[in-house]
Amino acid sequence: MSFLIALVLILLVQWFHLRLLRLEVPKRALPWLPWILLGLHMPLILFAVMRAAGVSGPGTLPLLRSLARAGFYFQAFTILHLLIAMLAEGGWRLSRLGRSADREAEEDTPEDSGRRAFLRTAALASTGAALAVGVVGARQAYGDPEVTRKTLPFSDLPPGLDGLRIAHLSDLHAGPLVNPGTLRRWRDLTEREQPELVLFTGDLVDSRPEELASLLEAFDGFRPPLGRFAVLGNHDFFDDPRPIWRDLEAAGITCLENKAALVQRGDSTLAVLGLQDPMARNGRFRRLVFGPGPRPSEAAKDLPAEAFRICMNHRPSEWEQALAAGARLTLSGHTHGGQINPIPGWSSANLIGPRTAGLYREGDDLLYVSRGLGVVGLPVRIAAAPEIAILTLKRG
């Protein structure tokens, strides 16, 4: 059903776009327009149908995926183009309000010609704006991430955990939009901070298990003294996650899905918990169940009372689940900080929840939401720089 709704929306948007393009392109190109739009969108629709059906691995899939991505980018351009055209049309109509109806009727042809010229100029402006946004957004997305260093005080922090440095990495999205060189640079910047513990909070891959290989290669040999732990995010369940679980463990990264691990530092105990993402109940966008979703009681089962609890939980909307497991500090990602924030002071992530990025408090308990490192959909970030969070626990 969701696929059919998406298809209807695509067709409706392209129908409006076709009407707009007919005002802007030369008349000799008009007969070709529907076929060009069909050619741009057929790979996207075919790829979506194949993925929804669980088909993966045919030799043509990499090429089809690239063509589908081009169609998706055209969708983004279409939306921007239509928005600017709507604004231009509104501006044109406002500018003509002072004219009388008689004069409008007398000058119908010049008026239509002027409107076409005005919309054509707006179309050129929208193309320029899209290119500018793409360049600026790509520079932010693929430039060095911001290293956020925060000290988090807890009055009841066990003495042996005082000064513990944690690297929180989220939403790396290894895959077609994040290449091995970028992953390696993120690893080098993280290792330079000399964390004692590295926690990955989901969306390790963009959509396919084999994409994890480049991430594991980039982080190979980086062995912080207290270990590396991970949970999976919703994107990690777009396909069968079992190869991801297997390969993480083989690489020495402990995957915690409704489980906990005890870490000793000095004479104090740290409990690192992980909650499974709700997407596990509906992998591949179909009714294929790979797990029960978050189960805080299972994750916290048999933990010693004196252990200080940190919970990895991909979605900040599930913070209450982490609190139910007794987490004093919860680490999440998922939001990308909005990734593309066109309105100053407002995050696009507000559309999915109030916890968009940074530090949040509930009584004495804390939640840190990372803006993440990778991108999804479009290879740009606007007012949402990628982030490596270095969190230091402090007693007091």
Order of alpha helices (4+ residues) and beta strands (2+ residues): alpha-alpha-alpha-alpha-alpha-beta-beta-alpha-beta-alpha-beta-alpha-beta-beta-beta-alpha-beta-alpha-beta-beta-beta-beta
